[in-house]
Amino acid sequence: MTDIREQEMQGKIDELTAQKASLEAENKQLRKQVEWLRKAQVDIQRLYLPVLV
C-alpha cells in the first residue's frame, strides 16, 4: 500500500518538475519578447517623437 502511494507521489513530483521546466522556458521566451518590445518602443520614440514635436 505504501509503495503504491510512494509511486503516485513520485509521479506527481515528476509531473510538477516537468511543468516547472516548461514554465521556466516559457518565462525565458516571454522575457526575451518583452526586451525586444522595449527596444522597439525606444526606437519608435526616437524616430517619431521629433516629428510630433
N, C-alpha and C positions, 0 to 999 in steps of 0.2 A: 504494500500500500504506500509506504513512504517513498519507495523507488519510483513509482508512477508519479507521485506528487513532485518529486525532485526533477524528473524528466519534463513535466509540464512547466515547472518554474524555469528550468534551463532553456526550454523552447521559447518561453516568453522573454527571457533575458536576451537570447539570440535575436529574436524579432525586434526588440527595442534597440539593440545595438545596431542592427542594420538600418532601422528607421533613423536613428541618430546620425549615422554616417550619411545617409541620403539627405537629411535636412541640413547638415553641415555643408555638403556640396552645393545644395540649392542656395544656401545663405551666401556662400562664396561667390556664386554666379550673380546673385542679386546685388551684392556689394560692388562687383565689377560694373554692373549696369548703372548703378547709382553714380559711381565715379565717372563713368563715361558721360552720363547725362549732365552732371555738374560741369564737366569740362565743356560740353556742347553749349550749355547755358551761358557760360562765361564768353565763349567765342561769339555767340549770337549777340550778347550785350555789347561786346567790343565792336561788332560790325554795324549794329543798328542804332545804338544809343546816340552816337554823334549825329546821325541823320534826323533823329527825332527832336533833338535839342535846337 
